[in-house]
Amino acid sequence: KVCLTGFLLFLGACASEPINDSGIAKPEIQKVIRQNVPAFKACYEGSKTAIWKDVKIILKWDINEFGIVENTEVLKTDFKEPEFETCIKDVLAKCTFPAPNKGMKATVHYPFLFTAKANSDTH
């Protein structure tokens, strides 16, 4: 759980086992996501309507042999704003992850929960 001005961003993937046989451990994925929290936050805060509500978005992407993000897609979201989804996917595309084991590709499913600050103050 990362508290930031304007919202809370809850990050999944807390276990330490690798993702399939790729050799990338979940904490390594989480570390890269956390390093890019300001950019994800900017997507949320840049939305005209998302900032006033809780938003959950589950992304799926592949990490290629060089640690580069490919094939990003939104698996599920409770907030349909194309600009927000595009921004989140663009931020993710700029992230570089540890490279999987040679010749491998890692597929990641990752939930993001943005909680409006006004709502989080009441919990």
Stockholm file with secondary structure:
# STOCKHOLM 1.0

chainA/1-123         KVCLTGFLLFLGACASEPINDSGIAKPEIQKVIRQNVPAFKACYEGSKTAIWKDVKIILKWDINEFGIVENTEVLKTDFKEPEFETCIKDVLAKCTFPAPNKGMKATVHYPFLFTAKANSDTH
#=GR chainA/1-123 SS CEEETTEEEEECCCCCSBSTTSCCBHHHHHHHHHHTHHHHHHHHHHSTTGGGSCEEEEEEEEECTTSBEEEEEEEEESCCCHHHHHHHHHHHHHCBCCCCSTTCCEEEEEEEEEEEHHHHTTC
#=GC SS_cons         CEEETTEEEEECCCCCSBSTTSCCBHHHHHHHHHHTHHHHHHHHHHSTTGGGSCEEEEEEEEECTTSBEEEEEEEEESCCCHHHHHHHHHHHHHCBCCCCSTTCCEEEEEEEEEEEHHHHTTC
//
